[in-house]
């Protein structure tokens, strides 16, 4: 399993931490290094444009980046913008889930194969 994000999403994480948990900002780079989460380039403008009709423009680079990275899961806590009827009806080649939902799926898959 590989964990990836893009620069746009990483910068958003840093901004939220600065606002909500300023003492934790310094540790985010260490966490990314420890967890081996790859930070990729931002998606192309064309890829972002392609998903603008599906999601709020501020979140389009995150969705487009996940699609360009060909990931199986897009993990988010943003229920308002990522768990919409529009995205549910769209047949995306990835599953949008909260981290908790992902770990439940991952844990069940691990136990059933091991």
Secondary structure, 3 states (H helix, E strand, C coil): CCCEEEHHHHHHHHHHHHHHCHHHHHHHHHHHHHHCCEEECCCCHHHHHHHCCCCCHHHHHHHHHHHHCCCCEEECCCHHHHCCHHHHHCCCCCEEECHHHHHHHHHHHHHHHC
